[in-house]
Amino acid sequence: MVNMDIFQLFFNYLEAATKETELGQQFKELDLSDEQRKIIMQWTDAIQAQESAYTAVVFRMGMQCCFSLLMQLADT
C-alpha cells in the first residue's frame, strides 16, 4: 500500500511555498534600513539552503515510494 504521508508532505511543501511568496511580497513593502535588509537576506539564504537539502530528500522519498508501488504491482 502506498504511504499517504509522502502526499501530505508534498502538499505541505506547496502550501509553504505559497506562503513564502506572500511573505516575500510583504518584506519588499517594509521600510527597513540596508543593514536590516542585509541581515534578513542572510537568514533567508540560510533557510533556502536548508530547504534545498530537504527538497532533495523529499524527491528521493517520492521516487522510492513510486518504485515500491511499481514493484508491488509487478508482483500481482
SELO-270577 format. One record per residue (C-alpha): x, y, z. Coordinates in pm, whole numbers, padded with zeros to 5 digits, always signed. Layout:
XYZ...
//
This chain:
+00000+00000+00000+00123+00350-00083+00228+00556+00215+00000+00862+00215+00242+01061+00431+00450+01143+00123+00149+01308-00039+00083+01514+00275+00450+01613+00273+00422+01734-00088+00105+01929-00005+00270+02091+00298+00569+02190+00085+00350+02354-00180+00149+02535+00086+00470+02664+00248+00599+02784-00090+00280+02983-00143+00306+03144+00199+00674+03220+00137+00581+03410-00179+00325+03614+00013+00575+03694+00287+00834+03792+00028+00595+04050-00112+00527+04187+00237+00903+04206+00302+00954+04420-00009+00697+04668+00123+00865+04715+00463+01058+05033+00540+01389+04879+00654+01744+05005+00667+02006+04848+00439+02159+04671+00740+01824+04523+00843+01758+04405+00487+02107+04251+00471+02051+04053+00792+01710+03929+00679+01853+03828+00342+02130+03630+00515+01869+03446+00721+01663+03385+00408+01966+03245+00223+02037+03005+00510+01675+02888+00516+01669+02840+00138+01987+02631+00152+01826+02409+00414+01506+02382+00208+01709+02274-00095+01850+01985+00105+01501+01890+00225+01366+01907-00129+01626+01655-00244+01526+01421+00038+01153+01458-00038+01216+01389-00406+01413+01076-00322+01139+00958-00084+00881+01013-00358+01086+00816-00608+01129+00530-00361+00755+00529-00294+00680+00511-00668+00938+00237-00720+00791+00039-00431+00443+00074-00577+00565-00045-00918+00731-00346-00757+00408-00430-00573+00208-00400-00896+00457-00622-01078+00418-00893-00811+00040-00916-00851
//
